């Protein structure tokens, strides 16, 4: 079986590909990735006998059609993924996240490829003060990033409802773990602290996120691919809610730094206060539950960045912007 995995030179997709290749000898993986600033082939086990890497764009209909003709299933991670960049300019987010997703969906339909797992985000729901969103909650995205993800999420579901394509959508919370591009809060703060720099905390730091280890997310995505139902949405949560201030305290502690290393910066425009997904459906239907303890996972993640300076230093230079919190 050949699984086409898009965006797998990035953080989550590369972890997913490593998991998939290790778990199932019968699976061949084709990765399609444009290698934007966020993608690197260093993240992939290139040379693996069951892995093919294709450098290309999900918005390229001819290339996508050719790859889809050889695919049995799709797991779609490719996206512009950083909220701050979408505030600076939304055009690339619409192109990749919306047009690129539709290009994949159209080719999948032509070639009868499914399941097609579309990896969405909890940010499509908007912001919630208390409680948690079930999958049936209306989408109300606030940033250009989350609006582009909500658009692609709805287009994916429309491809199922209109044409019957076996599409399954996942909406997960904030991922952390090794190989995350050092513009997102955990690797940004850790690498800044390891360099003796100050870290930028948005506003009063009371924004709350649910933290999900990337391995748990990959496990959830694979449960959806193998056991999920066509046309269904599955929330995938991590079970550890923290305000940005609480997370900052943990990261300072892990790096042996004090609060004088924190610089309070103007809040992100339209900053959502809190995200929280109810993942009862994934638990009851698929047996999903997060397996990684947050304290251990965070300590291992910090240790990974400490040990892999050669991985993140070039990426920080490549980022070309200061980055920020989630
Ligand atoms: P990432 O930015 O680390 O990786 C994205 C990858 O997509 C990169 O390798 C990039 O080169 C590739 N890409 C971008 N545009 C492309 C295009 N036009 N054609 C082909 N490849 C292209 O992102 P990530 O954090 O690994 O996120 C993966 C997916 O998970 C995204 O869809 C994102 O919206 C979703 N998600 C991420 C998080 C999180 O916490 N990181 C949370 C919820 C959902």
py3Dmol code that shows the C-alpha trace and the ligand (Angstrom):
import py3Dmol

protein = """\
ATOM      1  CA  UNK A   1       0.000   0.000   0.000  1.00  0.00           C
ATOM      2  CA  UNK A   2       1.296   3.440  -0.926  1.00  0.00           C
ATOM      3  CA  UNK A   3       0.426   6.320   1.419  1.00  0.00           C
ATOM      4  CA  UNK A   4       0.948   9.817   0.048  1.00  0.00           C
ATOM      5  CA  UNK A   5       1.948  12.074   2.951  1.00  0.00           C
ATOM      6  CA  UNK A   6       2.055  15.791   2.189  1.00  0.00           C
ATOM      7  CA  UNK A   7       4.168  18.279   4.146  1.00  0.00           C
ATOM      8  CA  UNK A   8       6.221  15.536   5.776  1.00  0.00           C
ATOM      9  CA  UNK A   9       9.492  17.478   5.691  1.00  0.00           C
ATOM     10  CA  UNK A  10       7.935  19.558   8.480  1.00  0.00           C
ATOM     11  CA  UNK A  11       7.520  18.918  12.190  1.00  0.00           C
ATOM     12  CA  UNK A  12       4.459  16.667  12.537  1.00  0.00           C
ATOM     13  CA  UNK A  13       4.488  15.042   9.095  1.00  0.00           C
ATOM     14  CA  UNK A  14       8.074  13.845   9.506  1.00  0.00           C
ATOM     15  CA  UNK A  15       7.259  12.300  12.890  1.00  0.00           C
ATOM     16  CA  UNK A  16       4.232  10.622  11.321  1.00  0.00           C
ATOM     17  CA  UNK A  17       6.291   9.152   8.465  1.00  0.00           C
ATOM     18  CA  UNK A  18       8.868   7.704  10.858  1.00  0.00           C
ATOM     19  CA  UNK A  19       6.045   6.128  12.917  1.00  0.00           C
ATOM     20  CA  UNK A  20       4.315   4.731   9.830  1.00  0.00           C
ATOM     21  CA  UNK A  21       7.459   3.191   8.348  1.00  0.00           C
ATOM     22  CA  UNK A  22       8.347   1.596  11.684  1.00  0.00           C
ATOM     23  CA  UNK A  23       4.850   0.258  12.367  1.00  0.00           C
ATOM     24  CA  UNK A  24       3.896  -1.402   9.091  1.00  0.00           C
ATOM     25  CA  UNK A  25       6.246  -3.272   6.691  1.00  0.00           C
ATOM     26  CA  UNK A  26       3.490  -3.362   4.070  1.00  0.00           C
ATOM     27  CA  UNK A  27       3.340   0.415   3.754  1.00  0.00           C
ATOM     28  CA  UNK A  28       5.291   2.448   1.219  1.00  0.00           C
ATOM     29  CA  UNK A  29       5.337   6.197   1.773  1.00  0.00           C
ATOM     30  CA  UNK A  30       5.559   8.954  -0.811  1.00  0.00           C
ATOM     31  CA  UNK A  31       6.260  12.373   0.657  1.00  0.00           C
ATOM     32  CA  UNK A  32       5.283  15.487  -1.287  1.00  0.00           C
ATOM     33  CA  UNK A  33       6.799  18.637   0.176  1.00  0.00           C
ATOM     34  CA  UNK A  34       7.665  22.021  -1.290  1.00  0.00           C
ATOM     35  CA  UNK A  35      10.506  22.557   1.228  1.00  0.00           C
ATOM     36  CA  UNK A  36       9.398  26.013   2.289  1.00  0.00           C
ATOM     37  CA  UNK A  37      11.331  27.756   5.073  1.00  0.00           C
ATOM     38  CA  UNK A  38       9.606  25.276   7.459  1.00  0.00           C
ATOM     39  CA  UNK A  39      10.540  22.060   5.665  1.00  0.00           C
ATOM     40  CA  UNK A  40      13.817  20.180   5.712  1.00  0.00           C
ATOM     41  CA  UNK A  41      14.773  16.787   4.311  1.00  0.00           C
ATOM     42  CA  UNK A  42      16.985  16.402   7.406  1.00  0.00           C
ATOM     43  CA  UNK A  43      13.736  15.592   9.209  1.00  0.00           C
ATOM     44  CA  UNK A  44      13.148  12.489   7.078  1.00  0.00           C
ATOM     45  CA  UNK A  45      14.833   9.062   6.975  1.00  0.00           C
ATOM     46  CA  UNK A  46      15.909   9.589   3.339  1.00  0.00           C
ATOM     47  CA  UNK A  47      17.344   6.364   1.933  1.00  0.00           C
ATOM     48  CA  UNK A  48      14.722   4.227   3.670  1.00  0.00           C
ATOM     49  CA  UNK A  49      13.770   1.520   1.120  1.00  0.00           C
ATOM     50  CA  UNK A  50      10.040   2.221   1.466  1.00  0.00           C
ATOM     51  CA  UNK A  51      10.256   6.020   1.346  1.00  0.00           C
ATOM     52  CA  UNK A  52      10.169   8.203  -1.744  1.00  0.00           C
ATOM     53  CA  UNK A  53      10.642  11.950  -1.406  1.00  0.00           C
ATOM     54  CA  UNK A  54       9.181  14.253  -4.052  1.00  0.00           C
ATOM     55  CA  UNK A  55      10.095  17.930  -3.954  1.00  0.00           C
ATOM     56  CA  UNK A  56       7.023  19.765  -5.190  1.00  0.00           C
ATOM     57  CA  UNK A  57       3.973  21.871  -4.517  1.00  0.00           C
ATOM     58  CA  UNK A  58       0.509  20.620  -3.538  1.00  0.00           C
ATOM     59  CA  UNK A  59      -0.843  23.449  -5.719  1.00  0.00           C
ATOM     60  CA  UNK A  60       0.714  21.847  -8.844  1.00  0.00           C
ATOM     61  CA  UNK A  61      -2.213  19.931 -10.440  1.00  0.00           C
ATOM     62  CA  UNK A  62      -0.093  17.899 -12.879  1.00  0.00           C
ATOM     63  CA  UNK A  63       2.340  16.703 -10.224  1.00  0.00           C
ATOM     64  CA  UNK A  64      -0.429  15.994  -7.726  1.00  0.00           C
ATOM     65  CA  UNK A  65      -2.373  14.051 -10.357  1.00  0.00           C
ATOM     66  CA  UNK A  66       0.668  11.918 -11.169  1.00  0.00           C
ATOM     67  CA  UNK A  67       1.375  11.108  -7.511  1.00  0.00           C
ATOM     68  CA  UNK A  68      -2.285  10.455  -6.736  1.00  0.00           C
ATOM     69  CA  UNK A  69      -2.453   7.910  -9.579  1.00  0.00           C
ATOM     70  CA  UNK A  70       0.051   5.787  -7.610  1.00  0.00           C
ATOM     71  CA  UNK A  71      -1.432   6.410  -4.158  1.00  0.00           C
ATOM     72  CA  UNK A  72      -3.861   4.281  -2.164  1.00  0.00           C
ATOM     73  CA  UNK A  73      -4.325   6.649   0.762  1.00  0.00           C
ATOM     74  CA  UNK A  74      -3.469  10.251   1.674  1.00  0.00           C
ATOM     75  CA  UNK A  75      -2.486  11.927   4.926  1.00  0.00           C
ATOM     76  CA  UNK A  76      -2.405  15.667   4.332  1.00  0.00           C
ATOM     77  CA  UNK A  77      -0.199  17.752   6.624  1.00  0.00           C
ATOM     78  CA  UNK A  78       1.193  20.326   4.153  1.00  0.00           C
ATOM     79  CA  UNK A  79       0.273  23.856   5.185  1.00  0.00           C
ATOM     80  CA  UNK A  80       1.515  27.267   6.021  1.00  0.00           C
ATOM     81  CA  UNK A  81       1.282  26.779   9.774  1.00  0.00           C
ATOM     82  CA  UNK A  82       2.396  29.858  11.706  1.00  0.00           C
ATOM     83  CA  UNK A  83      -0.315  32.285  12.887  1.00  0.00           C
ATOM     84  CA  UNK A  84       2.063  35.271  13.146  1.00  0.00           C
ATOM     85  CA  UNK A  85       3.118  34.881   9.520  1.00  0.00           C
ATOM     86  CA  UNK A  86      -0.544  34.834   8.454  1.00  0.00           C
ATOM     87  CA  UNK A  87      -1.022  38.163  10.242  1.00  0.00           C
ATOM     88  CA  UNK A  88       1.950  39.582   8.312  1.00  0.00           C
ATOM     89  CA  UNK A  89       0.472  38.329   5.018  1.00  0.00           C
ATOM     90  CA  UNK A  90      -2.329  35.848   4.335  1.00  0.00           C
ATOM     91  CA  UNK A  91      -1.874  35.232   0.601  1.00  0.00           C
ATOM     92  CA  UNK A  92       0.416  32.204   0.886  1.00  0.00           C
ATOM     93  CA  UNK A  93      -1.922  30.710   3.510  1.00  0.00           C
ATOM     94  CA  UNK A  94      -4.874  30.886   1.140  1.00  0.00           C
ATOM     95  CA  UNK A  95      -2.813  29.499  -1.743  1.00  0.00           C
ATOM     96  CA  UNK A  96      -1.354  26.481   0.060  1.00  0.00           C
ATOM     97  CA  UNK A  97      -3.977  25.732   2.693  1.00  0.00           C
ATOM     98  CA  UNK A  98      -7.078  26.294   0.568  1.00  0.00           C
ATOM     99  CA  UNK A  99      -6.106  25.929  -3.099  1.00  0.00           C
ATOM    100  CA  UNK A 100      -3.503  23.252  -2.366  1.00  0.00           C
ATOM    101  CA  UNK A 101      -5.962  21.191  -0.349  1.00  0.00           C
ATOM    102  CA  UNK A 102      -8.595  21.429  -3.085  1.00  0.00           C
ATOM    103  CA  UNK A 103      -6.004  20.375  -5.680  1.00  0.00           C
ATOM    104  CA  UNK A 104      -5.309  17.235  -3.619  1.00  0.00           C
ATOM    105  CA  UNK A 105      -9.010  16.547  -3.031  1.00  0.00           C
ATOM    106  CA  UNK A 106      -9.816  16.818  -6.753  1.00  0.00           C
ATOM    107  CA  UNK A 107      -6.997  14.454  -7.706  1.00  0.00           C
ATOM    108  CA  UNK A 108      -7.999  11.997  -4.969  1.00  0.00           C
ATOM    109  CA  UNK A 109     -11.535  11.956  -6.340  1.00  0.00           C
ATOM    110  CA  UNK A 110     -10.350  11.406  -9.933  1.00  0.00           C
ATOM    111  CA  UNK A 111      -8.258   8.423  -8.859  1.00  0.00           C
ATOM    112  CA  UNK A 112     -10.594   7.056  -6.175  1.00  0.00           C
ATOM    113  CA  UNK A 113      -7.988   7.435  -3.412  1.00  0.00           C
ATOM    114  CA  UNK A 114      -9.072   7.023   0.200  1.00  0.00           C
ATOM    115  CA  UNK A 115      -9.039   7.323   3.111  1.00  0.00           C
ATOM    116  CA  UNK A 116      -7.886  10.927   2.723  1.00  0.00           C
ATOM    117  CA  UNK A 117      -6.996  12.189   6.196  1.00  0.00           C
ATOM    118  CA  UNK A 118      -7.070  15.973   6.352  1.00  0.00           C
ATOM    119  CA  UNK A 119      -5.082  17.317   9.314  1.00  0.00           C
ATOM    120  CA  UNK A 120      -6.890  20.387  10.623  1.00  0.00           C
ATOM    121  CA  UNK A 121      -6.565  22.262  13.910  1.00  0.00           C
ATOM    122  CA  UNK A 122      -8.497  23.182  17.066  1.00  0.00           C
ATOM    123  CA  UNK A 123      -8.046  26.827  16.016  1.00  0.00           C
ATOM    124  CA  UNK A 124     -10.877  26.466  13.480  1.00  0.00           C
ATOM    125  CA  UNK A 125     -13.386  26.594  16.376  1.00  0.00           C
ATOM    126  CA  UNK A 126     -12.303  30.070  17.500  1.00  0.00           C
ATOM    127  CA  UNK A 127     -11.809  30.751  21.217  1.00  0.00           C
ATOM    128  CA  UNK A 128     -13.656  29.268  24.210  1.00  0.00           C
ATOM    129  CA  UNK A 129     -13.666  30.675  27.777  1.00  0.00           C
ATOM    130  CA  UNK A 130     -14.839  27.535  29.558  1.00  0.00           C
ATOM    131  CA  UNK A 131     -15.616  23.941  28.603  1.00  0.00           C
ATOM    132  CA  UNK A 132     -14.464  22.137  25.454  1.00  0.00           C
ATOM    133  CA  UNK A 133     -15.650  21.986  21.858  1.00  0.00           C
ATOM    134  CA  UNK A 134     -17.209  18.812  20.488  1.00  0.00           C
ATOM    135  CA  UNK A 135     -16.671  18.136  16.763  1.00  0.00           C
ATOM    136  CA  UNK A 136     -20.213  19.409  16.059  1.00  0.00           C
ATOM    137  CA  UNK A 137     -19.410  22.936  17.267  1.00  0.00           C
ATOM    138  CA  UNK A 138     -19.680  25.568  14.486  1.00  0.00           C
ATOM    139  CA  UNK A 139     -16.384  26.820  13.106  1.00  0.00           C
ATOM    140  CA  UNK A 140     -15.531  30.419  13.993  1.00  0.00           C
ATOM    141  CA  UNK A 141     -11.868  31.030  13.162  1.00  0.00           C
ATOM    142  CA  UNK A 142     -10.267  34.356  14.027  1.00  0.00           C
ATOM    143  CA  UNK A 143      -6.803  34.515  12.422  1.00  0.00           C
ATOM    144  CA  UNK A 144      -6.012  34.328   8.706  1.00  0.00           C
ATOM    145  CA  UNK A 145      -4.222  31.030   9.479  1.00  0.00           C
ATOM    146  CA  UNK A 146      -7.207  29.448  11.225  1.00  0.00           C
ATOM    147  CA  UNK A 147      -9.614  30.854   8.612  1.00  0.00           C
ATOM    148  CA  UNK A 148      -7.575  29.203   5.848  1.00  0.00           C
ATOM    149  CA  UNK A 149      -7.511  25.929   7.808  1.00  0.00           C
ATOM    150  CA  UNK A 150     -11.282  26.143   8.424  1.00  0.00           C
ATOM    151  CA  UNK A 151     -11.781  26.691   4.685  1.00  0.00           C
ATOM    152  CA  UNK A 152      -9.756  23.610   3.799  1.00  0.00           C
ATOM    153  CA  UNK A 153     -11.413  21.598   6.576  1.00  0.00           C
ATOM    154  CA  UNK A 154     -14.871  22.436   5.137  1.00  0.00           C
ATOM    155  CA  UNK A 155     -13.759  21.795   1.560  1.00  0.00           C
ATOM    156  CA  UNK A 156     -12.479  18.368   2.637  1.00  0.00           C
ATOM    157  CA  UNK A 157     -15.835  17.540   4.264  1.00  0.00           C
ATOM    158  CA  UNK A 158     -17.663  18.894   1.210  1.00  0.00           C
ATOM    159  CA  UNK A 159     -15.699  16.482  -1.004  1.00  0.00           C
ATOM    160  CA  UNK A 160     -17.141  13.661   1.078  1.00  0.00           C
ATOM    161  CA  UNK A 161     -20.703  14.972   1.225  1.00  0.00           C
ATOM    162  CA  UNK A 162     -20.860  16.013  -2.433  1.00  0.00           C
ATOM    163  CA  UNK A 163     -18.821  13.297  -4.109  1.00  0.00           C
ATOM    164  CA  UNK A 164     -18.583  10.506  -1.536  1.00  0.00           C
ATOM    165  CA  UNK A 165     -14.780  10.628  -1.226  1.00  0.00           C
ATOM    166  CA  UNK A 166     -13.588   8.875   1.946  1.00  0.00           C
ATOM    167  CA  UNK A 167     -12.353  11.997   3.764  1.00  0.00           C
ATOM    168  CA  UNK A 168     -11.616  12.026   7.510  1.00  0.00           C
ATOM    169  CA  UNK A 169     -10.708  15.228   9.348  1.00  0.00           C
ATOM    170  CA  UNK A 170      -8.634  15.567  12.521  1.00  0.00           C
ATOM    171  CA  UNK A 171      -8.592  18.700  14.683  1.00  0.00           C
ATOM    172  CA  UNK A 172      -5.761  18.642  17.188  1.00  0.00           C
ATOM    173  CA  UNK A 173      -4.425  20.944  19.863  1.00  0.00           C
ATOM    174  CA  UNK A 174      -0.945  22.491  20.187  1.00  0.00           C
ATOM    175  CA  UNK A 175       1.830  20.028  19.383  1.00  0.00           C
ATOM    176  CA  UNK A 176       5.249  19.965  21.011  1.00  0.00           C
ATOM    177  CA  UNK A 177       8.257  17.689  20.574  1.00  0.00           C
ATOM    178  CA  UNK A 178      11.541  17.370  18.669  1.00  0.00           C
ATOM    179  CA  UNK A 179      12.045  18.955  15.216  1.00  0.00           C
ATOM    180  CA  UNK A 180       9.478  21.740  15.585  1.00  0.00           C
ATOM    181  CA  UNK A 181      10.521  24.792  13.612  1.00  0.00           C
ATOM    182  CA  UNK A 182      12.087  27.236  16.101  1.00  0.00           C
ATOM    183  CA  UNK A 183       9.503  29.971  15.582  1.00  0.00           C
ATOM    184  CA  UNK A 184       6.770  28.198  17.597  1.00  0.00           C
ATOM    185  CA  UNK A 185       6.717  28.884  21.320  1.00  0.00           C
ATOM    186  CA  UNK A 186       8.379  25.781  22.795  1.00  0.00           C
ATOM    187  CA  UNK A 187      11.402  25.583  20.466  1.00  0.00           C
ATOM    188  CA  UNK A 188      11.609  29.393  20.172  1.00  0.00           C
ATOM    189  CA  UNK A 189      11.796  29.861  23.931  1.00  0.00           C
ATOM    190  CA  UNK A 190      14.093  26.891  24.541  1.00  0.00           C
ATOM    191  CA  UNK A 191      16.573  27.864  21.821  1.00  0.00           C
ATOM    192  CA  UNK A 192      16.528  31.539  22.879  1.00  0.00           C
ATOM    193  CA  UNK A 193      17.158  30.515  26.501  1.00  0.00           C
ATOM    194  CA  UNK A 194      19.960  28.136  25.497  1.00  0.00           C
ATOM    195  CA  UNK A 195      21.523  31.076  23.614  1.00  0.00           C
ATOM    196  CA  UNK A 196      21.272  33.334  26.694  1.00  0.00           C
ATOM    197  CA  UNK A 197      18.624  35.516  25.028  1.00  0.00           C
ATOM    198  CA  UNK A 198      15.342  36.923  26.359  1.00  0.00           C
ATOM    199  CA  UNK A 199      12.038  35.322  25.346  1.00  0.00           C
ATOM    200  CA  UNK A 200       9.046  37.352  24.072  1.00  0.00           C
ATOM    201  CA  UNK A 201       5.830  36.677  26.005  1.00  0.00           C
ATOM    202  CA  UNK A 202       2.694  38.028  24.349  1.00  0.00           C
ATOM    203  CA  UNK A 203       0.470  40.344  26.417  1.00  0.00           C
ATOM    204  CA  UNK A 204      -0.237  39.201  29.959  1.00  0.00           C
ATOM    205  CA  UNK A 205       0.515  35.546  29.122  1.00  0.00           C
ATOM    206  CA  UNK A 206      -2.918  34.312  30.209  1.00  0.00           C
ATOM    207  CA  UNK A 207      -3.807  32.695  26.867  1.00  0.00           C
ATOM    208  CA  UNK A 208      -4.451  29.004  27.442  1.00  0.00           C
ATOM    209  CA  UNK A 209      -3.481  26.123  25.165  1.00  0.00           C
ATOM    210  CA  UNK A 210      -3.841  22.353  25.439  1.00  0.00           C
ATOM    211  CA  UNK A 211      -0.498  20.599  24.848  1.00  0.00           C
ATOM    212  CA  UNK A 212      -0.208  17.425  22.795  1.00  0.00           C
ATOM    213  CA  UNK A 213       3.018  15.477  22.274  1.00  0.00           C
ATOM    214  CA  UNK A 214       3.698  15.045  18.564  1.00  0.00           C
ATOM    215  CA  UNK A 215       3.913  11.238  19.010  1.00  0.00           C
ATOM    216  CA  UNK A 216       0.426  11.197  20.540  1.00  0.00           C
ATOM    217  CA  UNK A 217      -0.852  13.320  17.667  1.00  0.00           C
ATOM    218  CA  UNK A 218       0.687  10.922  15.126  1.00  0.00           C
ATOM    219  CA  UNK A 219      -0.877   7.982  16.969  1.00  0.00           C
ATOM    220  CA  UNK A 220      -4.273   9.734  16.823  1.00  0.00           C
ATOM    221  CA  UNK A 221      -3.927  10.522  13.122  1.00  0.00           C
ATOM    222  CA  UNK A 222      -3.072   6.902  12.381  1.00  0.00           C
ATOM    223  CA  UNK A 223      -6.055   5.649  14.375  1.00  0.00           C
ATOM    224  CA  UNK A 224      -8.233   7.910  12.244  1.00  0.00           C
ATOM    225  CA  UNK A 225      -6.573   6.639   9.044  1.00  0.00           C
ATOM    226  CA  UNK A 226      -7.025   2.983   9.983  1.00  0.00           C
ATOM    227  CA  UNK A 227     -10.185   2.904  12.133  1.00  0.00           C
ATOM    228  CA  UNK A 228     -12.000   6.194  11.501  1.00  0.00           C
ATOM    229  CA  UNK A 229     -15.218   6.559   9.549  1.00  0.00           C
ATOM    230  CA  UNK A 230     -15.627   8.370   6.212  1.00  0.00           C
ATOM    231  CA  UNK A 231     -16.909  11.939   6.490  1.00  0.00           C
ATOM    232  CA  UNK A 232     -16.219  12.133  10.225  1.00  0.00           C
ATOM    233  CA  UNK A 233     -14.250  14.695  12.243  1.00  0.00           C
ATOM    234  CA  UNK A 234     -12.120  13.631  15.214  1.00  0.00           C
ATOM    235  CA  UNK A 235     -10.722  16.018  17.821  1.00  0.00           C
ATOM    236  CA  UNK A 236      -7.295  14.993  19.151  1.00  0.00           C
ATOM    237  CA  UNK A 237      -6.254  16.562  22.465  1.00  0.00           C
ATOM    238  CA  UNK A 238      -3.309  16.185  24.789  1.00  0.00           C
ATOM    239  CA  UNK A 239      -4.925  16.741  28.175  1.00  0.00           C
ATOM    240  CA  UNK A 240      -2.502  19.329  29.573  1.00  0.00           C
ATOM    241  CA  UNK A 241      -3.911  22.867  29.648  1.00  0.00           C
ATOM    242  CA  UNK A 242      -1.487  25.635  30.485  1.00  0.00           C
ATOM    243  CA  UNK A 243      -1.504  29.399  30.210  1.00  0.00           C
ATOM    244  CA  UNK A 244       1.438  30.782  28.238  1.00  0.00           C
ATOM    245  CA  UNK A 245       2.719  32.163  31.524  1.00  0.00           C
ATOM    246  CA  UNK A 246       2.633  28.720  33.135  1.00  0.00           C
ATOM    247  CA  UNK A 247       4.360  27.198  30.117  1.00  0.00           C
ATOM    248  CA  UNK A 248       7.006  29.925  30.227  1.00  0.00           C
ATOM    249  CA  UNK A 249       7.683  29.151  33.908  1.00  0.00           C
ATOM    250  CA  UNK A 250       8.234  25.476  33.052  1.00  0.00           C
ATOM    251  CA  UNK A 251      10.566  26.306  30.172  1.00  0.00           C
ATOM    252  CA  UNK A 252      12.552  28.795  32.272  1.00  0.00           C
ATOM    253  CA  UNK A 253      12.911  26.125  34.930  1.00  0.00           C
ATOM    254  CA  UNK A 254      13.963  23.458  32.418  1.00  0.00           C
ATOM    255  CA  UNK A 255      16.640  25.789  31.034  1.00  0.00           C
ATOM    256  CA  UNK A 256      17.823  27.050  34.444  1.00  0.00           C
ATOM    257  CA  UNK A 257      16.705  30.639  33.739  1.00  0.00           C
ATOM    258  CA  UNK A 258      14.767  33.282  35.730  1.00  0.00           C
ATOM    259  CA  UNK A 259      11.871  35.632  34.925  1.00  0.00           C
ATOM    260  CA  UNK A 260      14.326  38.431  34.139  1.00  0.00           C
ATOM    261  CA  UNK A 261      14.830  36.601  30.836  1.00  0.00           C
ATOM    262  CA  UNK A 262      11.194  37.265  29.872  1.00  0.00           C
ATOM    263  CA  UNK A 263      10.323  40.297  27.792  1.00  0.00           C
ATOM    264  CA  UNK A 264       6.622  41.217  27.805  1.00  0.00           C
ATOM    265  CA  UNK A 265       5.713  42.228  24.254  1.00  0.00           C
ATOM    266  CA  UNK A 266       2.516  43.657  22.739  1.00  0.00           C
ATOM    267  CA  UNK A 267      -0.154  41.001  22.371  1.00  0.00           C
ATOM    268  CA  UNK A 268      -0.745  39.278  19.052  1.00  0.00           C
ATOM    269  CA  UNK A 269      -3.557  40.893  17.065  1.00  0.00           C
ATOM    270  CA  UNK A 270      -6.826  39.013  17.596  1.00  0.00           C
ATOM    271  CA  UNK A 271      -5.110  36.593  19.986  1.00  0.00           C
ATOM    272  CA  UNK A 272      -7.505  33.754  20.884  1.00  0.00           C
ATOM    273  CA  UNK A 273      -7.776  33.380  24.661  1.00  0.00           C
ATOM    274  CA  UNK A 274      -8.273  29.648  24.986  1.00  0.00           C
ATOM    275  CA  UNK A 275      -8.575  26.518  22.858  1.00  0.00           C
ATOM    276  CA  UNK A 276      -9.972  23.291  24.257  1.00  0.00           C
ATOM    277  CA  UNK A 277     -11.133  20.244  22.307  1.00  0.00           C
ATOM    278  CA  UNK A 278     -13.354  17.496  23.659  1.00  0.00           C
ATOM    279  CA  UNK A 279     -11.774  14.271  22.337  1.00  0.00           C
ATOM    280  CA  UNK A 280     -14.369  11.866  23.767  1.00  0.00           C
ATOM    281  CA  UNK A 281     -15.265  10.721  20.240  1.00  0.00           C
ATOM    282  CA  UNK A 282     -11.686   9.671  19.392  1.00  0.00           C
ATOM    283  CA  UNK A 283     -11.453   7.905  22.757  1.00  0.00           C
ATOM    284  CA  UNK A 284     -14.717   5.984  22.520  1.00  0.00           C
ATOM    285  CA  UNK A 285     -14.670   5.186  18.774  1.00  0.00           C
ATOM    286  CA  UNK A 286     -10.949   4.686  18.173  1.00  0.00           C
ATOM    287  CA  UNK A 287      -9.488   3.958  21.612  1.00  0.00           C
ATOM    288  CA  UNK A 288      -7.373   7.117  21.433  1.00  0.00           C
ATOM    289  CA  UNK A 289      -5.794   8.526  24.535  1.00  0.00           C
ATOM    290  CA  UNK A 290      -2.604  10.557  24.892  1.00  0.00           C
ATOM    291  CA  UNK A 291       0.180   8.231  26.085  1.00  0.00           C
ATOM    292  CA  UNK A 292       2.941  10.738  26.787  1.00  0.00           C
ATOM    293  CA  UNK A 293       3.172  12.300  30.236  1.00  0.00           C
ATOM    294  CA  UNK A 294       3.599  16.064  29.747  1.00  0.00           C
ATOM    295  CA  UNK A 295       6.339  16.604  32.338  1.00  0.00           C
ATOM    296  CA  UNK A 296       8.471  13.821  30.864  1.00  0.00           C
ATOM    297  CA  UNK A 297       7.642  14.800  27.277  1.00  0.00           C
ATOM    298  CA  UNK A 298       8.622  18.416  27.871  1.00  0.00           C
ATOM    299  CA  UNK A 299      11.869  17.444  29.637  1.00  0.00           C
ATOM    300  CA  UNK A 300      12.775  15.127  26.725  1.00  0.00           C
ATOM    301  CA  UNK A 301      11.910  17.849  24.235  1.00  0.00           C
ATOM    302  CA  UNK A 302      14.125  20.410  25.972  1.00  0.00           C
ATOM    303  CA  UNK A 303      16.919  17.802  26.119  1.00  0.00           C
ATOM    304  CA  UNK A 304      16.512  17.178  22.376  1.00  0.00           C
ATOM    305  CA  UNK A 305      16.983  20.887  21.513  1.00  0.00           C
ATOM    306  CA  UNK A 306      19.920  21.039  23.908  1.00  0.00           C
ATOM    307  CA  UNK A 307      21.555  18.101  22.095  1.00  0.00           C
ATOM    308  CA  UNK A 308      20.676  19.165  18.542  1.00  0.00           C
ATOM    309  CA  UNK A 309      21.979  22.694  18.116  1.00  0.00           C
ATOM    310  CA  UNK A 310      23.239  21.727  14.644  1.00  0.00           C
ATOM    311  CA  UNK A 311      19.623  21.076  13.620  1.00  0.00           C
ATOM    312  CA  UNK A 312      18.064  24.349  14.834  1.00  0.00           C
ATOM    313  CA  UNK A 313      20.791  26.958  14.415  1.00  0.00           C
ATOM    314  CA  UNK A 314      20.544  27.076  10.587  1.00  0.00           C
ATOM    315  CA  UNK A 315      16.733  27.081  10.793  1.00  0.00           C
ATOM    316  CA  UNK A 316      16.727  30.064  13.145  1.00  0.00           C
ATOM    317  CA  UNK A 317      18.859  31.976  10.664  1.00  0.00           C
ATOM    318  CA  UNK A 318      16.515  30.893   7.875  1.00  0.00           C
ATOM    319  CA  UNK A 319      13.347  31.935   9.778  1.00  0.00           C
ATOM    320  CA  UNK A 320      13.874  35.600   8.959  1.00  0.00           C
ATOM    321  CA  UNK A 321      11.450  36.792  11.634  1.00  0.00           C
ATOM    322  CA  UNK A 322      11.569  36.937  15.431  1.00  0.00           C
ATOM    323  CA  UNK A 323       8.712  34.440  15.991  1.00  0.00           C
ATOM    324  CA  UNK A 324       6.302  34.456  18.925  1.00  0.00           C
ATOM    325  CA  UNK A 325       4.063  32.521  21.247  1.00  0.00           C
ATOM    326  CA  UNK A 326       1.188  30.305  20.016  1.00  0.00           C
TER     327      UNK A 326
END
"""
ligand_1 = """\
44
LIG
P 5.318 22.786 9.582
O 5.234 24.223 9.249
O 6.393 22.306 10.500
O 5.438 21.931 8.247
C 4.674 22.215 7.108
C 5.295 21.477 5.930
O 4.476 21.725 4.782
C 6.708 21.958 5.580
O 7.555 20.843 5.401
C 6.521 22.739 4.289
O 7.664 22.703 3.449
C 5.322 22.010 3.678
N 4.588 22.852 2.718
C 4.160 24.127 2.901
N 3.557 24.578 1.788
C 3.575 23.547 0.891
C 3.085 23.377 -0.437
N 2.461 24.377 -1.077
N 3.286 22.194 -1.054
C 3.919 21.173 -0.413
N 4.420 21.284 0.828
C 4.245 22.448 1.481
O 3.876 22.396 10.152
P 3.472 21.365 11.304
O 3.544 22.043 12.606
O 4.181 20.088 11.081
O 1.917 21.183 10.968
C 1.466 20.147 10.099
C -0.039 20.240 9.960
O -0.648 20.139 11.253
C -0.533 21.554 9.368
O -1.586 21.272 8.489
C -1.016 22.354 10.559
O -2.024 23.256 10.211
C -1.530 21.233 11.452
N -1.519 21.555 12.890
C -0.347 21.835 13.526
C -0.359 22.116 14.884
C 0.907 22.395 15.645
O 0.850 22.567 16.875
N 2.080 22.422 15.022
C -1.568 22.138 15.594
C -2.749 21.863 14.895
C -2.705 21.554 13.552
"""
view = py3Dmol.view(width=600, height=400)
view.addModel(protein, "pdb")
view.setStyle({"model": 0}, {"cartoon": {"style": "trace"}})
view.addModel(ligand_1, "xyz")
view.setStyle({"model": 1}, {"stick": {}})
view.zoomTo()
view.show()
